[in-house]
Amino acid sequence: MPTRARPRRPAWQRLLGAAGVIIVLVVGTTLAMRVLYSGQAMPGTQIGDENVSGKSKAELLRAAERLGASDRQLNLTGAGQTLHITAGGAGLRSEPAATVDDAMDAHRSGFFSPLGALFRTERVALRATVDGAELRDTVQQVAKAIDRGAYAGGLSIDNETLVATVVPSKAGRVVRQQQLADDLRERLLRPGSTVVRVPISNGTPVSSARLQELADEAERYLQAPLVLGGAGKDYSVQPAQLADLLAVEPLKGGSSARLGVNSAELSKLTARVADARDRAAKSASISAPPTGPTVDGKAEVSWRPKKAEVTVRSDGRSGLAVDVKSLNARVREAVRKNSHAAKVPTKVTPAPVSKSAAEKIDQVIGTFTTVHPPGQPRVTNIHRIADSVDGTVIAPGAEFSLNGVAGERTKAKGYVEAPFIAGNKIEPSVGGGVSQFSTTMYNAAYFAGLPIVASQPHSLYIDRYPAGRETTLNWPTIDLKWQNDTDAPILVRASYTDTSVTVTLYGHNGGRRVEAKPGERQPNPGGNFTITVTRVIRYPDGRVVEQPRTSSYANEVVDDEPQE
């Protein structure tokens, strides 16, 4: 009996069956992948550029910690340089556990998401933050190392022939800092290659043709002198001197240029003009006796101002000073405009002390005398510094500096070698012994009730001085400074004999009375003593101000030894 053929199923049934098979395969594959990669990263998962497919949570954590480590090195290359930085130094602050969570979620967002792992890669960013301030600082350090200012070129001018030769220009370069910051941030958060290219912009150098034009312009300018007038006799800058002054002046960051001046040479020129034209102001001429009442006590001393005969012989004189800053600008402008003339700007400086102000001086406000053995080299130095200070006038509100007035003690000024205390040792030094004058002046200002701005006791006690009321002096490190806080000028008179030196201060301090009250000498553990001396200032309005000063001495020098 013949076999009957099975009837063919309709197409729609066949399609439905195939679809069912596919669905079963997809669902099965999805479930299989979820089971197979349970507790592991799905295939196609990356942290940055690193493949972490199939890694367990523990392995992912180690990878995240390594990629987010603060000591992870990045190499920044640009302009032939390679700079090494660390991720932490650039501001990276990573969160490894959160990165692991993101890696485990990759390809798992929906039921069928695991299938995507078979066809595509899901890149997980490092979960981290970047400190903006530290990133900016890193970028700025990179720019500091790589940036190069443009050199617009220069001129080399022969002082004799006045021929100008061109020095070639060089283009500058600058790091594009915002772009570098963006690139660094991206590389920090998406770890991959350790190399980061530094984006750089290069400038356009000044052309050789333009530099030759400036050289020709300079040669034409040097055909005549530059005349500076308006402050007495004209000051002529001859072409040979101008040759050092002329220079290429960069414009637009070095991409363009014009004829200008060399700033250092301009400063030298205007300083010479100022030296030739400046006229110092002078205070009113004041005369007063070289000495007043004698005060030389080493222990407790009281003092009040004494009436004095002071004569103002002549008025002061205003001074004239070159305005160097404005002169610099005018010389620059003259060269730029091809002009050979400029006016020297000046300003009047008033007399420090006028005649009317000097007439307020009517008292001896402070005085002191110290003694010394005659004939020693140090006596020569005491006399030299006294002569340099005698007659100094300090305006109201001004500060007196002994180093500032006397200057450095040198043989050229007549100072000689004499013993000097240095680090608790006695050594020879040019100017040794001037601390006796410093101590004498200190006490004159002390009893005048003036603010002592700077002073330093000796490290060794010298018995010719009042203990705790003395001060050393050294150029330029140790100074004696005091301030005139009165309404009248102060005239300093310094005088001496073979065995003593005296400083007398004339002025008007409003009638301040001063007492020096020494405390008991306290033995030092290392030797000798410490003492506190209190200055008591009594003002006419009833105010009383106490000012203690403590001095500690390591040893003592007796008066018959020729020491500082």
Summary of the structure (lengths in Angstrom):
residues: 564
radius of gyration: 43.0
end to end distance: 148.3
largest distance: 164.4
contacts: 1794
relative contact order: 0.08
helix: 30%
strand: 31%
